[in-house]
Amino acid sequence: MSSNIKIVTTNKKARFDYHISDTIEAGLVLRGTEVKSLRAGKCNLQDSYARIRNGEVWVIGMHIGLYDNQGYVTHDPTAQRKLLLKRAEIAKLQRKVLEKGMTLIPLKIYFKNGWAKIEIGLADSKRKYDKRQDIARRDQEREMKRLEKKYRVR
């Protein structure tokens, strides 16, 4: 099943800066040169977010680089791009965003069976002490693995 998924990019900073409570897969409305740039891996999700406007979900701040072999037809690298979701999913997201004050953050872009998909997460921002706890936990795990490797019986 995972063999037909090709990950283009992930937003590593998102999981550090936010508590991700729920994720949803959505399709992307793209032009031809945007798809070719994505296949070449020219995408950046840093500082991007999603908004719900007029019953539609839009990704803002996502950068898709220009395609190298393009002709005279091109695309805007930082254009807002529409996400393809069902009406019920959009309503559910809108309720959570309005009620709980959460944010929609793009987590990764990938190709699934040839179609460009984006995974967006329902996120709540972490406090500074939460980030420190994550760093401490990560350092502890790294140290445990190092010691485990050092004292492994062979």
Phi, psi and omega in degrees: 000318182284350181289338180264014177246125178241112182282129179271306180204155176233154179260087184293328182291335184298316181289339176279322184271342187225151167274117180266116183264329184210146177235148180224138176268133180225155174275164180241141172269113185229158172267171184300314181291333177292319179295317180294323177294321177297318179297331177277356177084020183266077181213146179223124180260358183298135180065023177258157180207171180238148179229151176255119179226127177052041177075014178233150179256131182236139174265129183240135176089001177282134182250119174247115184298161180288146180283134184297316187262030182285155175269227180276344178270127183221181178228162176277120184298330184249022181296153174283135184241137182280142176257146181259107178226158176286154183302321180294322178294319179296318179297319179297315178298318182296320177300313182293321180293318181287317184288312189259357180068036181269171182237153175259120184238128174291130182259318177202157175240136182207166174254128180236116183054036178088353181258138178285127180233155176230140176256120178249146182243143174275113193238149173235133187291145178273151174275168183298320181292329176296319180295320179296320178297320178297317179296316180297317179297317180297318178295320178297315180297320179296318180294319179297317178296321180295314179294321179298319179292322182292319185256020178292136179277129181244000000 
